[in-house]
Amino acid sequence: MTIMIAYDGSDDARAAVEFAARHLRPEPVTVLTVWEPMLSQLAWAPLAAGGPIPAVDPAGEEWTEQEHAAKVAEDGAARARAAGFTDVAARAERCDGPAWSAIVDVADELGATLVVTGSRGLSGARSVLLGSVSTRVLHHTKRPVLIVPPAS
């Protein structure tokens, strides 16, 4: 039984960690940060690039994005421990598509009992243009999801 907390380092993600620690019973927690190489983002979102760009891994090289994501995940895990969770793991996961898809896949892999995510509170046109990771996770996973709204 694992609680999985999607964490991107934002204020909303921090609020989700703190809310989960205050209101959920202690279970093992995995703090997940999803990362993707910039070239992959452009490959699956060709409108932003003006056309498709193939995503190519540099042979044997570490991605800067990977290093950053690992630090963000560790920050989230430290915040979860400070908030009261005791059995916490940090995980940075690469995806070559939308972040919500990786969150759903890792939740399935872990057999997560609950997926926790923050919400940026976007609505209307901003939500359509920027997308909503939390909404897509909610609609694509078969697991319970706790979406923590932004602090007022």
Secondary structure, DSSP 8 states (H G I E B T S, - for coil): --EEEE--SSHHHHHHHHHHHHHS----EEEEEEE--HHHHHHH-HHHHTS-------TT---HHHHHHHHHHHHHHHHHHHHT-SSEEEEEEE-SS-HHHHHHHHHHHHT-SEEEEE-----HHHHHHH--HHHHHHHH-SS-EEEE----
